[in-house]
Amino acid sequence: MKNIILFKSKHNNNYLYNTYTKTVYYLNQIMFAVISSLEQGMNKDEITNDFLLQRYNIKTSEFLLNAYKRKVDNYIKGDPSKNYNTFCIEQISEDLIKYQIANKPQVVFEVTESCNLRCHYCGYGDLYNWYDPRHGNDLDINTAKLLIQYILNMRDSKHCITSSQKFIIGFYGGEPLLRFDFIKEIVLFTKTLCSENLFFTFKMTSNAVFLEKYMDFLAEHNFELLISLDGDRKHNSYRVFHNGKESFPIVFKNIKQLKEKHPDYFKEHVSINAVLHNRNSMQKIRDFIVKNFEKEPSLADISTQGLDETKKETISQLFQNKKEQLHQSEDYFGESSNLEYLKIDSMEVARFMIYQTNRIYPNLADLYANQNRPIKPTGTCIPFSRKLYVTATGKILPCENTPHQYSMGHASVDGVTIDFKAIADQYNTCINEISPLCNSCYRITHCMQCVFSLNLSSKKVRCYGYTTKAMFSIYLSNLFSYMENNLEQLKQSESVIFL
C-alpha cells in the first residue's frame, strides 16, 4: 500500500501515517501487527490469534482481534496505488509573474563580481561551473536606478493589489563594500522616491573586511547585515585573501567593533552565517559565535550545486565533516539525498504539520479550501516571488543561486527587458520534465528542491530531493522522536500550532 507508512519512534512508539488522507495515528501493538501483515500482502482472514502469537509474540482474544480488524479500514482508507490524494501540475502564467514583481518588490544587485577574498569553497570559485565567466564586472549605477524605477512602475500597474508599502533592496557580490559608492548612491536615490505609500529597507551580505570603514553608514540606515564567519581562527582558515593570508584577525576585530560602537543596531539587524566544512563543527561554531557575539549563527553547507564534475573529490573532502556530524546526531534524517543533511527542529515540525496534515492551515483561505487541492511539484519558487536578482552583467534571475543559463531578462543603461511569457513557458517546461518523478516522491507536499539546479538535459533526470517510502519512514521516525523529546518546548513555540 503506497499510501501507508508504518514507523516507530526512538521511544518504541508505533505510528501510521496515511499520505492519502494526511492523517497520523498512534497504534498499539495489535493494530501495528495487523497493518504490518496487510502491508506484507496477507488478508484479514489469515491474521489469526495463533499467527500473531507466532509472528509477533502477541497474545489477544478473538473478540479484541476482530474489533481491531474492523477498525483497520478507517486507518488505511484511500487509494493504495497512490502516494497522495491528488496531483496536478500548476501551469503558471505571465500575469502571475507580473503579480510577483508588483506585489513583492524586492531587488538584489550583484554590485560587483570582484571580491577581496578568495575562499577555498566559494560558489564562484574553481570548484564550480554553473555561472558565466567572471571578469571583475561592476553593475552600472544607472542600470540599477532604471531597474528600481521599472519595479516601481509595475507596482503602480493593475497587477498590484497589495497595500504593502515596503520595497526591499539588497546588495550582493563578490564583496559589495568594494562598491560603497554604488551602495551609497542607491540609498540616497531611494530617498527621493519615498512617500507616504512607499519606503525602502536595505540588506547586504558581506565578508566584513571593510566593515570598520563603513559601519556608521550601515547602522544609520538600518541595513540588515549578514556577515560571513566560519568560527574561530582555525575554523575560518578557508576564508583567505588572494595572497593566502588569513582574514580572521581583521574580520573578528571589525565585528567586535561594530558590536561595541552600535550595540542596538548589532543586536537587531546583524546576523552571522557560517559554512560547515572539515575544519570546524556545528557545536564549536555555535559556541564561538554565542560567546563572542551573543548570536545564534545560521549554518550553511558547502554548495554541491553546479559542481565541476572533475572536482568532486575535493568537495567530498571539504564536505565530509558535516556528514559525520549528522550521522552521529540523534536528529539525523539518513539515506542518500540532499535531505540526508536535514536536521529535525521545530521549524521542520511546523512544515510537516502545515503541508502534510489536515490539522494546521497557513491562512484562512486554506482552511476553507478543498483539502484535496492540487500539489505543486518541486520546491521551485514562482519567478520573482522572493526577489529579483540582477547580476553585475545585467542578467535578471529569480535569485542568486539560479544557474546563469536560466536568465529571465536583462537590464542595462538602455532599459529593462523581461519576456514574461517566455519565463512562464520556461518554468512550465522544466516542471513538466520533472513531474513524473514527483508523482512517486513522498516529500512532494513540501519539497525543497529547485528545478533549475537539476540537470534536465540528462536522459535520466536525478532529483537530489527525491524521497522514497523507506527514506520517508526514517524521516517520520526522527520527526516524531523529536516531538516526543520536546513536547513542552513545541507547545510554547511560535512556529508550531497544535490543534
C-alpha positions in Angstrom: 0.0 0.0 0.0 1.7 3.1 -1.2 -0.3 5.4 1.0 0.5 3.7 4.3 3.8 4.3 6.2 4.4 2.4 9.4 7.1 3.7 11.6 8.4 3.6 15.2 9.9 6.4 17.2 13.1 6.0 19.2 10.9 5.5 22.3 9.5 2.5 20.5 6.0 4.0 20.0 4.2 2.8 16.9 2.6 5.1 14.3 0.9 5.0 11.0 0.9 7.9 8.5 -1.7 7.8 5.7 -0.4 10.0 2.9 -3.7 9.8 1.1 -5.7 11.3 4.0 -2.7 13.2 5.6 -3.5 11.6 8.9 -1.2 10.3 11.6 -2.4 7.5 14.0 -0.8 6.2 17.2 -1.0 2.4 17.1 -1.0 -0.2 19.8 1.0 -3.4 19.3 -2.0 -5.4 18.0 -3.1 -2.8 15.4 0.6 -2.3 14.3 1.0 -6.1 13.8 -2.3 -6.3 11.9 -1.5 -3.5 9.5 2.1 -4.7 9.1 0.7 -8.1 8.0 -1.6 -6.4 5.5 1.3 -4.4 4.2 3.1 -7.7 3.5 0.3 -9.0 1.4 -1.8 -11.0 3.8 -5.6 -10.7 4.0 -7.6 -10.2 7.2 -8.7 -13.9 7.4 -5.1 -15.1 7.6 -4.3 -12.9 10.6 -5.4 -15.0 13.5 -4.5 -15.2 17.2 -2.1 -18.1 16.5 -0.4 -16.1 13.7 0.0 -13.0 16.0 1.5 -15.2 18.7 3.9 -17.0 16.4 5.0 -14.0 14.3 4.8 -11.1 16.8 4.6 -12.8 20.2 1.3 -11.0 20.9 -1.5 -12.6 22.9 -5.0 -11.3 22.4 -8.6 -12.5 22.4 -10.7 -13.4 19.4 -13.1 -10.6 20.3 -10.4 -7.9 20.6 -8.7 -9.0 17.4 -11.9 -8.9 15.3 -12.6 -5.4 16.8 -9.2 -4.2 15.6 -9.7 -5.8 12.1 -12.9 -3.8 11.7 -11.1 -0.6 12.6 -8.3 -1.2 10.1 -10.2 0.2 7.1 -10.5 3.6 8.7 -6.7 3.8 9.1 -5.7 2.6 5.7 -8.5 4.2 3.6 -7.6 5.8 0.3 -6.1 4.6 -3.0 -3.4 2.1 -2.1 -1.8 2.6 -5.6 -1.1 6.3 -5.0 1.1 8.2 -2.5 -1.2 11.3 -2.2 -4.8 12.1 -3.0 -4.4 14.3 -6.0 -1.6 15.6 -8.1 -1.8 18.3 -10.7 0.9 20.4 -12.4 0.2 24.0 -11.9 0.9 25.9 -15.1 1.9 29.4 -14.3 1.0 32.4 -16.5 2.9 35.6 -17.4 0.3 37.6 -15.3 1.3 35.6 -12.2 4.9 36.6 -12.7 4.0 40.2 -13.1 1.9 39.9 -9.9 5.0 38.7 -8.0 7.1 41.7 -9.0 4.3 44.2 -8.4 3.2 42.9 -5.0 6.5 41.7 -3.5 9.0 44.4 -4.6 12.5 43.2 -3.8 15.6 43.5 -5.9 19.1 42.3 -5.1 22.0 43.8 -7.0 25.2 42.0 -7.6 27.1 45.2 -7.4 30.4 43.7 -8.4 31.9 40.3 -9.4 35.2 41.3 -7.6 36.0 40.1 -4.1 38.9 40.9 -1.8 38.9 37.3 -0.5 39.5 34.0 -2.3 37.6 31.5 -0.1 38.5 27.9 -1.0 34.9 26.8 -1.2 33.5 29.9 -2.9 30.5 29.1 -5.1 32.1 31.3 -7.8 35.5 29.6 -7.5 37.4 26.9 -9.4 35.2 24.1 -8.0 32.1 25.3 -9.8 30.9 25.9 -13.4 27.3 27.0 -13.0 27.9 30.7 -13.6 29.1 32.8 -16.5 32.8 33.6 -16.8 33.7 36.3 -14.3 35.9 39.2 -15.3 35.5 41.5 -12.4 32.5 43.3 -13.9 30.7 46.1 -12.0 27.0 46.8 -12.2 26.3 50.3 -13.7 24.6 52.6 -11.3 22.2 53.9 -13.9 21.2 50.4 -14.8 20.3 49.8 -11.1 18.3 53.0 -11.0 16.4 52.1 -14.1 15.6 48.7 -12.7 14.2 50.2 -9.4 12.0 52.5 -11.5 10.9 49.6 -13.6 9.7 47.7 -10.5 8.0 50.8 -9.2 6.1 51.1 -12.5 5.0 47.5 -12.0 3.9 48.4 -8.5 1.7 51.2 -10.0 0.1 48.9 -12.5 -3.1 46.9 -12.5 -1.1 43.8 -11.3 -0.5 45.4 -7.9 -3.3 44.6 -5.3 -1.3 44.8 -2.1 -1.3 47.6 0.4 2.3 46.9 1.4 4.5 49.9 1.4 7.9 48.2 1.7 10.4 47.9 -1.1 13.5 45.8 -0.2 16.9 46.4 -1.9 19.8 44.0 -1.3 23.5 44.3 -2.2 25.5 41.2 -3.1 28.8 40.3 -4.7 31.6 39.5 -4.9 32.1 41.8 -1.9 29.6 44.6 -2.1 31.6 47.0 0.1 34.1 47.2 -2.7 31.4 49.4 -4.4 30.4 51.5 -1.4 30.0 54.4 -3.8 27.3 52.4 -5.6 25.5 51.4 -2.4 25.5 55.0 -1.0 24.2 56.5 -4.2 21.4 53.9 -4.4 20.4 54.6 -0.8 20.3 58.4 -1.5 18.4 57.8 -4.7 15.7 55.9 -2.9 15.3 58.9 -0.5 14.0 60.9 -3.5 11.4 58.2 -4.2 9.9 57.8 -0.7 6.3 58.8 0.0 3.5 58.0 2.4 2.9 54.9 0.4 6.5 53.8 -0.1 9.6 53.2 2.0 12.8 51.3 1.4 14.7 48.8 3.5 18.2 47.6 2.8 20.1 44.3 3.0 23.6 43.2 2.5 25.8 40.1 2.6 29.4 41.0 3.5 32.7 39.4 4.5 33.2 42.3 6.9 36.8 43.1 5.8 35.8 46.8 5.1 33.2 46.9 7.9 35.2 49.3 10.1 35.2 52.0 7.4 31.5 51.8 6.5 29.8 50.6 9.7 28.4 54.0 10.6 26.5 54.3 7.3 25.1 50.8 7.6 24.0 51.4 11.1 22.5 54.8 10.2 20.3 53.3 7.5 19.5 50.1 9.5 20.9 47.7 6.9 20.0 44.0 7.6 23.6 42.8 7.5 24.6 39.2 7.1 28.3 38.6 7.9 30.2 35.5 6.8 32.3 34.0 9.5 33.1 30.3 10.0 34.1 30.4 13.6 37.4 31.0 15.3 40.8 31.4 13.6 41.2 27.7 12.7 37.5 27.3 11.7 37.7 30.4 9.4 41.0 29.4 7.8 39.5 28.7 4.4 38.5 32.4 4.1 41.7 34.0 2.9 42.9 36.9 0.8 44.2 36.4 -2.7 47.8 36.1 -1.3 46.7 33.3 1.0 46.8 35.5 4.1 44.0 34.7 6.6 41.2 37.2 7.0 40.1 36.2 10.5 42.0 38.8 12.6 40.6 41.7 10.6 37.0 40.4 10.4 36.9 39.4 14.1 38.1 42.9 15.1 35.6 44.6 12.8 32.6 42.6 14.1 33.7 43.3 17.7 34.0 47.0 17.0 30.5 47.1 15.3 29.0 45.4 18.4 30.7 47.9 20.8 30.0 51.0 18.7 26.5 50.3 17.6 25.1 47.8 20.2 21.4 48.2 19.4 21.9 48.0 15.7 24.1 45.0 16.1 21.5 43.2 18.3 18.6 43.9 16.0 20.0 44.0 12.5 23.2 41.9 12.3 23.3 38.1 11.6 26.2 35.8 11.2 26.4 32.9 8.7 29.0 30.1 8.9 29.8 27.5 6.3 30.4 23.9 7.6 33.5 22.1 6.4 36.2 19.8 7.7 38.0 22.4 9.8 35.0 23.2 12.0 31.9 21.7 13.6 28.4 22.8 14.3 28.9 22.9 18.1 32.2 24.7 18.0 30.9 27.3 15.6 27.9 28.0 17.8 30.0 28.1 21.0 32.3 30.6 19.5 29.7 32.9 17.9 27.5 32.9 21.0 30.4 33.5 23.4 31.8 36.4 21.4 28.8 38.0 19.7 25.7 36.7 21.7 24.1 35.5 18.5 22.9 32.2 17.1 24.7 31.6 13.8 23.0 30.3 10.7 24.8 27.3 9.3 25.2 26.5 5.6 26.6 23.6 3.7 29.3 23.8 1.1 27.3 24.0 -2.1 27.1 21.0 -4.3 25.0 22.9 -7.0 26.8 23.4 -10.3 29.9 21.5 -9.1 32.6 20.8 -11.7 32.5 17.0 -12.1 36.3 16.9 -12.1 36.3 18.5 -8.6 34.0 16.0 -6.8 36.9 14.6 -4.7 37.9 18.0 -3.4 34.4 18.9 -2.4 33.8 15.5 -0.7 36.9 16.1 1.4 35.7 19.5 2.5 32.1 18.2 3.0 32.9 15.1 4.9 32.8 16.6 8.4 29.1 17.6 8.0 28.1 14.1 7.1 29.9 12.6 10.1 28.4 15.1 12.5 24.8 14.5 11.3 25.3 10.7 11.2 26.1 11.0 14.9 23.2 13.3 15.6 20.0 11.9 17.1 18.0 14.1 14.8 19.7 12.9 11.6 17.4 12.1 8.7 19.5 9.5 6.9 19.6 7.9 3.4 21.1 9.3 0.2 19.6 12.5 -1.0 20.1 16.2 -0.3 17.7 15.6 2.6 20.5 13.4 4.1 21.6 16.5 5.9 18.2 17.7 7.1 18.3 18.2 10.9 14.9 18.0 12.6 13.9 21.1 14.5 10.7 23.0 15.4 10.5 24.6 12.0 10.7 21.3 10.3 7.9 20.1 12.6 5.9 23.2 11.5 6.5 22.4 7.9 5.2 18.9 8.3 2.2 20.0 10.3 1.2 22.6 7.7 1.9 20.7 4.5 1.4 17.0 5.4 -1.5 17.0 7.9 -5.0 18.3 7.8 -4.7 19.9 11.2 -2.9 23.2 10.6 -3.5 25.8 7.9 -1.1 28.6 6.9 -4.0 31.0 6.2 -7.8 31.3 6.5 -8.3 30.6 2.7 -6.7 27.2 3.1 -9.0 26.4 6.0 -12.0 26.6 3.7 -10.3 25.2 0.6 -10.7 21.7 -0.6 -8.3 19.5 1.2 -7.6 17.6 -2.0 -6.3 20.7 -3.7 -3.6 20.2 -6.3 0.0 19.7 -5.2 2.6 22.0 -6.7 5.5 19.8 -7.9 9.1 20.7 -6.6 10.1 23.5 -4.3 10.8 25.8 -7.2 9.7 29.4 -6.4 7.4 31.2 -8.8 9.9 33.5 -10.5 10.4 36.8 -8.6 8.1 35.7 -5.7 11.1 36.1 -3.3 13.3 38.5 -5.1 14.5 39.8 -8.5 18.3 39.3 -8.8 20.4 41.1 -11.3 24.0 40.1 -12.0 26.9 42.6 -12.5 26.5 42.0 -16.2 22.8 42.8 -16.2 21.3 39.3 -16.3 18.0 39.0 -14.4 17.4 35.9 -12.4 14.9 34.7 -9.7 17.7 34.5 -7.1 21.5 34.5 -6.7 21.5 30.7 -6.7 19.9 30.2 -10.1 22.3 29.0 -12.8 23.0 31.8 -15.2 21.8 29.7 -18.2 18.3 30.4 -17.0 18.5 34.2 -17.5 15.0 35.7 -17.4 15.7 39.1 -18.7 18.3 41.8 -19.0 19.0 45.3 -17.6 21.3 47.9 -19.0 21.5 51.7 -19.4 19.3 51.2 -22.4 16.4 49.8 -20.3 15.0 46.7 -18.8 13.8 43.7 -20.9 11.7 40.9 -19.3 9.8 38.5 -21.5 7.1 37.3 -19.1 5.6 34.7 -21.5 9.0 33.2 -22.2 9.6 32.9 -18.4 6.3 31.2 -17.8 7.0 28.8 -20.7 10.4 28.0 -19.5 9.2 27.4 -15.9 6.3 25.2 -17.1 8.6 23.2 -19.4 11.0 22.5 -16.6 8.2 21.4 -14.2 6.7 19.2 -16.8 10.0 17.4 -17.3 10.5 16.6 -13.6 6.8 16.0 -12.7 6.7 12.2 -13.5 9.4 11.7 -10.9 7.5 13.9 -8.4 4.5 11.6 -8.7 6.3 8.9 -6.7 8.1 11.1 -4.3 7.0 11.1 -0.6 8.1 14.7 0.0 6.2 16.3 -2.8 3.9 18.3 -0.5 6.8 20.4 0.9 9.7 19.7 -1.5 12.8 22.0 -1.1 14.4 21.1 -4.5 14.7 23.9 -7.1 14.2 22.5 -10.5 16.7 25.0 -12.0 19.5 23.3 -10.1 18.9 19.9 -11.8 20.4 18.6 -14.9 17.3 18.4 -17.0 19.2 17.6 -20.2 20.2 14.2 -18.8 18.5 11.2 -20.3 17.6 10.1 -16.7 16.9 13.1 -14.5 18.1 12.8 -11.0 16.4 14.9 -8.3 18.6 15.3 -5.2 15.5 15.8 -3.0 13.7 12.7 -4.2 12.4 10.7 -1.2 11.4 7.1 -1.3 8.9 5.4 1.1 11.8 3.9 3.1 13.5 7.3 3.4 10.3 9.0 4.4 9.7 6.4 7.1 13.1 7.3 8.6 12.2 11.0 8.4 8.9 10.4 10.2 10.6 8.3 12.9 13.1 11.1 13.6 10.4 13.8 13.4 8.1 12.1 15.9 11.1 11.2 18.1 12.0 14.9 18.2 8.4 15.8 19.1 8.3 13.2 21.9 11.5 14.6 23.3 10.5 18.3 23.0 6.7 18.4 23.6 6.8 21.2 26.2 9.1 23.3 24.0 6.9 22.8 20.9 3.8 23.8 22.8 5.4 27.1 23.6 6.9 27.6 20.1 5.6 30.4 17.9 6.4 28.3 14.8 4.1 25.4 15.6 0.4 25.4 16.4 -1.1 22.2 17.8 -4.8 21.9 17.3 
